[in-house]
């Protein structure tokens, strides 16, 4: 029986093999626990009696929660080891202090989302589980199963399959404004990425898992709705669901528009007030223009030679190199024109539904961000205009640009 799982609760989504209607079998190797974290650690530790476990966390987490955990573990006859790190990069050299831990380590525990990625990698290499006890509503990346690590200067992608235990203890959760803002931005960038991914896949006639997309949409709006109520448990659950769906889609979301934004930011290095939020809104505007009926007949091919000249001046990059990149990224214009026509109505419906809520998004953002940000919309336009040149993959931005829509902004 093939399942449509978009309405599943978080418990149904993890530790179960889902034979999805998209023909894939989705799976997240994890277990979830609710309530007092010490009590729950005791439950998990039944699997590892009288063994060595490591608590790896930041100084803050150690002071606030770590000490009581260490005391408890000692009482239980477990040998706790602790390492305090305030950040860990994806570079293997940076993880060397973890590899000094004893060989017979049986489990890793952390309270910090920023350490989860590196610790997932470490736990995978050691083939031991990771216990994560969130202390904020930002849980982005918990289930990230494809981890990029840098070994000897070379980037490698590793698929993590070891188990994760997530313990949600409401008493530990402090819904600070900073965390709420992060949760909100994660949700909003996911939203734009979903649109971008849909358009992108339509062009290449690739099917995406509709259940995953539905789950992402549901979670994004649940996050939006729960932000003002500061319901931490709900925010964490929806954040985890978003992460699960993202994972099921095999990281494709991250390679979509979000990736484009990052590339542009890097390329325009001197720009530092280009915040995620303004980029997100600028992208939403782009989609609106593209999918609105009024613009339907715009079909102009940009003057690449002129653009390249200008771009070369800005970036100090060789014109021939730039031209080559444009050429490589230019698929058959009419082919995707036809493909898009078929799907336009469906995409437009989705985007309209999202744009209807735009005012609400801005309101939430303003409420979360008290000080006024200086937003340079001209700069955003300019950077998005040049985005296709920096892309390794063909994206919606490339499409918009080729259709001459960016020039009309
Ligand atoms: Zn699926």
Boltz pocket constraint, residues with backbone or C-beta under 6 A from the ligand:
constraints:
  - pocket:
      binder: B
      contacts: [[A, 20], [A, 21], [A, 22], [A, 23], [A, 24], [A, 26], [A, 209], [A, 210], [A, 211], [A, 212]]
      max_distance: 6.0
